[in-house]
């Protein structure tokens, strides 16, 4: 098993959320079992109607089945709760991720990181539209967190289980668990690293719809920004309202020497938005109290 921090040997759990991914699992599972014979490999079957759970059993892999499709994020949460390892590796079951890259993620974790994400190279995205969308999401999330995010939506990552479990209640049941978990780790001050990978062509049909899920990702990023870094969201809005009100007041004063109701409304809106941001910042800090205490205990034990 991979040795981390030079002294501690940690058990590894590899979690594959899967819905109708028999085509990808047929070749992926034998490779994982051969390369990591001692790892806790788990397929979380999210209401599949094909041979996904049968293939898992045939390859001597643990399988946990949802009675109906609950979403990719729900499958990730189920796998996290059932995992036996100290280190959790999440990867897609469609064959896009190379099992050999797991060693690279674990090696990077050995440098002191709590989460390592496999960052897909731009030319390996399925389409030009997805490349542009991911560039936009990465940039927006980088602004929200204050850290450079190279691949916000990559489902291939290695994390410390004790930290990841603390944020399970924040993860949505849909396709945005990578977004939420990445921003939660950054907001908590837990070190995150990226390792460049090349994603292969998926086997089978994708469950992600670009327009529908793209809009969802955008809304989720805004919601996460309000939850994790409220002032990065509310302060620019407040400043924009204030500058607009000031400009409008200057215009009305020059034209009619009046202070109008619209100017008053814009100034009040700017003040209220700023105050909401301050309150939200205090509420946001409460989400990470447990993570901070856990980090202090870990440092004392080391």
Residue pairs with C-beta under 8 A, 6 or more apart in sequence:
1 9
1 10
1 11
1 12
1 38
1 39
2 9
2 10
2 12
2 87
2 103
2 106
2 107
2 110
3 9
3 110
4 10
4 87
4 106
4 109
4 110
5 110
5 112
6 110
10 85
10 86
10 87
11 39
11 40
11 84
11 85
11 86
11 87
12 36
12 38
12 39
12 40
12 85
12 86
12 87
12 89
12 106
13 39
13 40
13 41
13 42
13 79
13 83
13 84
13 85
13 87
13 88
13 89
13 161
14 32
14 36
14 39
14 40
14 41
14 42
14 89
14 91
14 102
15 42
15 44
15 76
15 79
15 80
15 83
15 88
15 89
15 90
15 91
16 25
16 28
16 41
16 42
16 43
16 44
16 79
16 90
16 91
16 92
16 93
17 44
17 46
17 72
17 75
17 76
17 79
17 90
17 92
17 93
17 155
18 25
18 43
18 44
18 45
18 46
18 48
18 52
18 75
18 93
19 45
19 46
19 47
19 48
19 52
19 69
19 72
19 75
19 207
20 48
20 49
20 50
20 52
20 204
20 205
20 207
21 48
21 50
21 52
21 93
21 94
21 203
21 204
22 48
22 50
22 51
22 52
22 54
22 55
22 204
23 94
23 95
23 203
23 204
24 92
24 93
24 94
24 95
24 96
24 202
24 203
24 204
25 43
25 52
25 55
25 56
25 59
25 93
25 95
26 55
26 203
27 95
27 203
28 93
28 95
28 99
29 41
29 43
29 55
29 56
29 59
29 61
30 59
31 99
32 39
32 41
32 61
32 99
33 41
33 59
33 60
33 61
35 99
35 100
35 102
36 99
36 102
39 85
40 62
40 83
40 84
40 85
41 61
41 62
42 61
42 62
42 63
42 64
42 79
42 82
42 83
43 52
43 53
43 56
43 61
43 62
43 63
43 64
43 93
44 63
44 64
44 65
44 66
44 75
44 76
44 78
44 79
45 52
45 53
45 56
45 63
45 64
45 65
45 66
45 75
46 66
46 69
46 70
46 71
46 72
46 74
46 75
47 65
47 66
47 67
47 68
47 69
47 70
48 65
52 93
53 63
53 65
56 62
56 63
57 63
62 82
64 78
64 79
64 82
66 74
66 75
66 78
70 173
71 172
71 173
71 174
71 175
72 155
72 173
72 174
72 175
72 177
72 207
73 171
73 172
73 173
73 174
73 175
73 176
73 177
73 180
74 173
76 90
76 171
76 177
77 168
77 171
77 173
77 177
79 88
79 90
80 88
80 161
80 164
80 165
80 168
81 165
81 168
83 161
85 161
86 160
86 161
86 162
87 106
87 109
87 158
87 159
87 160
87 161
88 158
88 159
88 160
88 161
88 164
89 102
89 105
89 106
89 157
89 158
90 155
90 156
90 157
90 158
90 159
91 97
91 99
91 102
91 155
91 156
92 155
92 156
92 202
94 202
94 203
94 204
94 206
95 200
95 201
95 202
95 203
96 199
96 200
96 201
96 202
97 118
97 155
97 156
97 197
97 199
97 200
98 197
98 198
98 200
101 118
101 156
101 195
101 197
102 158
104 195
104 197
105 116
105 118
105 156
105 157
105 158
105 195
106 116
106 158
108 116
108 158
108 193
108 195
109 116
109 158
109 160
109 193
111 193
112 191
113 191
113 192
113 193
114 159
114 160
114 163
114 185
114 190
114 191
114 192
115 157
115 158
115 159
115 160
115 163
115 164
115 181
115 182
115 185
115 190
115 191
115 192
115 193
116 157
116 158
116 159
116 192
116 193
116 194
116 195
117 150
117 151
117 154
117 156
117 157
117 178
117 182
117 192
117 193
117 194
117 195
118 151
118 154
118 156
118 157
118 194
118 195
118 196
118 197
119 150
119 151
119 154
119 194
119 195
119 196
119 197
120 151
120 154
120 197
120 198
120 199
121 196
121 197
121 198
121 199
122 131
122 134
122 135
124 198
124 199
124 200
125 131
125 134
125 199
126 202
126 206
127 210
129 210
130 210
133 210
133 214
133 217
134 151
134 152
134 153
137 152
137 153
137 179
137 217
137 218
137 221
138 149
138 150
138 151
138 152
140 218
140 221
141 149
141 152
141 179
141 182
141 183
141 221
142 148
142 149
143 232
144 183
144 221
144 224
144 225
144 228
144 229
144 232
144 233
145 183
145 186
145 187
145 228
145 229
145 232
146 186
146 229
146 232
147 186
147 192
149 182
149 186
150 194
151 194
152 178
152 179
152 182
152 221
153 176
153 178
153 179
153 217
154 178
155 177
155 178
156 197
156 199
157 178
157 181
159 181
159 185
162 294
162 298
163 185
163 188
163 190
163 291
163 294
164 181
166 290
166 291
166 294
167 180
167 181
167 184
167 185
167 291
170 180
170 184
170 227
170 287
171 177
171 180
171 181
172 180
172 220
174 213
174 216
175 207
175 208
175 213
175 216
175 217
176 216
176 217
176 220
179 217
179 220
179 221
179 224
180 220
180 224
182 192
183 224
183 225
183 228
184 228
185 192
186 192
186 228
187 228
187 229
187 284
187 288
188 288
188 291
188 292
188 295
189 292
189 295
190 291
190 295
222 233
225 232
225 233
226 233
226 234
226 280
227 284
227 287
228 284
228 287
229 284
230 277
230 280
230 281
230 283
230 284
231 277
231 278
231 280
231 281
233 277
234 273
234 274
234 276
234 277
234 280
235 274
235 277
237 273
238 270
238 271
238 273
238 274
238 277
239 270
241 266
241 267
241 269
241 270
241 273
242 266
242 267
242 270
244 266
245 262
245 263
245 264
245 265
245 266
245 267
245 269
245 270
248 260
248 262
248 263
248 266
249 259
249 260
249 263
252 258
252 259
252 260
252 263
253 259
